[in-house]
């Protein structure tokens, strides 16, 4: 429960930082392999790429309920179910918990209607990733502790959907799961 409270606090701080300033940062893409073994299934669906979205009007097409972005099939692939609404600041959020034999993993999806990829401050150390489907992507790590990682997808110029995972102290596992979650949610985005 302390980890969940810490994650919520960190995500609120991240949101405040995201809205405070904007800048670009040079860097190279960091992509983890697909997760292996428990707690997830590692199958991947291949679909044709769409061109990146660039319209400022896409934010209106994002759902009001962020829990709807992770379909039942996607939840099954991650080993989670249900989802509980958990807004942080101006972000509409949904949270899931996966209790494992050794650690509990926390997953979240947050919709930010007025924070685009370009608005993520350099102090957040965003690492550009290859586009996921038709959306620009960056990875952010360490905000919720040593085992937390997020993948943010740009929806138009002024909105993002952030996929965050806290996996105990295992940063690599958290980043793998956040990337997998972003790939599962991406087809649901405008």
C-alpha positions in Angstrom: 0.0 0.0 0.0 3.0 2.3 0.8 4.3 1.7 -2.8 0.9 2.6 -4.3 0.9 5.9 -2.2 4.4 6.6 -3.3 3.6 5.9 -7.0 0.6 8.2 -6.8 2.7 11.0 -5.2 5.4 10.5 -7.8 3.0 10.6 -10.7 1.5 13.8 -9.3 5.0 15.3 -9.1 5.6 14.2 -12.6 2.4 15.8 -13.8 3.4 19.0 -12.1 6.8 18.8 -13.8 5.3 18.0 -17.2 3.1 21.1 -17.1 5.8 23.4 -15.7 8.1 23.6 -18.8 8.9 22.1 -22.1 12.1 21.4 -24.0 13.6 18.8 -26.3 16.4 16.5 -25.5 18.7 14.6 -27.7 19.2 10.9 -27.1 18.9 7.5 -28.5 16.0 5.1 -28.4 15.9 2.6 -25.5 13.8 -0.4 -26.1 13.6 -3.5 -23.9 12.8 -7.0 -25.0 9.4 -8.3 -24.6 8.8 -9.6 -21.0 9.4 -13.3 -20.4 7.8 -15.7 -18.0 5.5 -14.7 -15.2 3.6 -12.5 -14.6 2.8 -11.9 -18.3 2.2 -13.6 -21.6 4.6 -12.4 -24.2 2.6 -12.7 -27.4 2.7 -9.7 -29.7 0.2 -8.7 -32.3 1.5 -7.2 -35.5 -0.5 -4.6 -37.3 0.2 -2.1 -40.0 1.7 1.2 -38.9 -0.3 4.4 -39.1 1.4 7.8 -39.7 2.1 9.7 -36.4 -0.8 11.8 -35.2 -0.2 15.5 -35.2 -3.5 17.2 -34.8 -4.2 19.3 -31.7 -7.8 18.2 -31.8 -7.2 14.5 -30.9 -7.5 15.1 -27.2 -11.2 15.4 -27.5 -11.3 11.9 -29.0 -9.7 10.3 -25.9 -12.1 8.5 -23.7 -13.3 10.0 -20.4 -12.7 6.7 -18.7 -9.0 5.7 -18.8 -9.8 2.2 -17.7 -11.5 1.5 -21.1 -8.1 1.9 -22.8 -6.8 -1.5 -21.6 -9.2 -4.1 -23.1 -10.1 -7.3 -21.3 -7.8 -9.2 -23.8 -4.9 -6.8 -23.0 -5.5 -7.2 -19.3 -5.3 -10.9 -19.7 -2.0 -10.6 -21.5 -0.6 -8.6 -18.6 -2.1 -10.9 -16.0 -4.3 -8.2 -14.5 -8.0 -7.6 -14.3 -10.6 -5.0 -13.3 -9.0 -1.6 -12.9 -9.8 1.1 -10.5 -10.2 4.8 -11.4 -7.4 6.8 -9.8 -7.1 10.4 -11.1 -3.9 12.3 -10.2 -4.1 16.1 -10.6 -5.5 16.9 -14.0 -4.7 13.4 -15.3 -7.5 10.8 -15.7 -6.0 7.6 -14.4 -6.7 3.9 -14.0 -4.8 1.5 -11.7 -4.3 -2.2 -11.5 -2.4 -4.4 -9.1 -0.9 -7.8 -9.7 0.1 -9.7 -6.6 2.9 -12.1 -7.2 4.5 -14.7 -5.0 7.4 -12.4 -4.2 6.3 -8.9 -5.2 3.3 -6.9 -6.1 3.3 -5.0 -9.4 1.4 -1.8 -9.9 0.2 -0.8 -13.4 -1.5 2.5 -14.4 -2.7 4.4 -17.5 -3.0 8.1 -17.2 -4.5 10.5 -19.8 -3.2 14.0 -19.9 -5.3 16.2 -22.3 -3.0 19.3 -22.1 0.5 17.7 -22.0 2.1 16.6 -25.2 5.3 14.7 -25.8 7.1 18.0 -26.5 5.9 19.4 -23.1 7.8 16.7 -21.1 10.7 18.7 -19.4 14.3 17.7 -20.1 14.7 17.3 -16.3 12.5 14.2 -16.6 15.2 12.7 -18.8 12.8 11.3 -21.4 14.4 8.7 -23.7 12.9 8.7 -27.2 11.6 5.3 -28.3 10.6 4.3 -31.9 7.0 5.2 -32.7 4.5 2.7 -31.4 1.9 2.3 -34.0 1.2 5.8 -35.2 2.2 7.5 -31.9 5.5 9.2 -30.8 6.8 7.5 -27.6 9.2 8.3 -24.8 10.4 6.3 -21.8 10.6 7.8 -18.3 12.1 5.9 -15.4 12.8 6.1 -11.7 10.0 8.5 -10.7 8.2 6.0 -8.4 11.4 4.5 -7.0 14.1 2.2 -8.4 11.6 -0.3 -10.0 9.3 2.2 -11.8 9.1 3.0 -15.4 6.7 4.8 -17.8 6.1 4.9 -21.5 4.3 8.0 -22.7 2.5 8.0 -26.1 1.8 11.3 -27.8 -1.8 11.8 -29.0 -1.7 14.8 -31.3 0.6 17.7 -30.3 -1.0 18.4 -26.9 -2.0 15.1 -25.2 -0.3 12.1 -23.9 -1.3 8.7 -22.5 1.2 7.4 -20.0 1.7 3.7 -19.1 3.5 3.2 -15.8 4.6 0.1 -14.0 6.2 -0.4 -10.6 7.9 -3.8 -10.3 9.5 -3.7 -6.9 13.1 -2.7 -7.5 13.4 -4.3 -11.0 13.7 -1.4 -13.4 14.2 -3.6 -16.4 11.1 -5.6 -15.7 9.1 -2.4 -15.1 10.2 -0.9 -18.4 9.4 -4.1 -20.3 5.9 -4.2 -18.8 5.3 -0.5 -19.4 6.3 -0.9 -23.1 4.1 -4.0 -23.4 1.2 -2.1 -21.9 1.8 0.9 -24.3 1.7 -1.5 -27.3 -1.5 -3.0 -26.0 -3.2 0.3 -25.4 -2.0 2.0 -28.6 -4.7 0.5 -31.0 -7.3 2.1 -28.7 -6.0 5.6 -29.2 -7.1 8.1 -31.9 
